[in-house]
Amino acid sequence: MIQICHGYHGDSGPMISNFFFGVAGYKGEIHHNDAVILAMNGHQIVGGAFVHDQGSKKTIFIHAKDKEVSEKLSAEILEAKS
């Protein structure tokens, strides 16, 4: 199962707060292959992308430049991973 936790520049909602304050507490590795997927099509990732790998469940945190890009990235990642 892959869960996307996405936020975007200017977002003050709980997801982006979880991105900034939650990621520091995760012990999961940053997977370079996932970063490559995030970088495809030249999307601008403002804050980076992190993967929290719990074996059967992966949580991908994205901080994109705006809501539209954030949602598009989420869809692309899920499609690429399926």
SULFEN-V255273 format. One record per run of one state. SS is the DSSP state (h for helix, s for strand, l for the rest). FROM is the first residue (numbers start at 1). TO is the last residue. If there is no record, write none. Layout:
SS:FROM:TO
SS:FROM:TO
This chain:
l:1:1
s:2:8
l:9:13
h:14:25
l:26:31
h:32:42
l:43:44
s:45:53
l:54:57
s:58:64
l:65:66
h:67:81
l:82:82
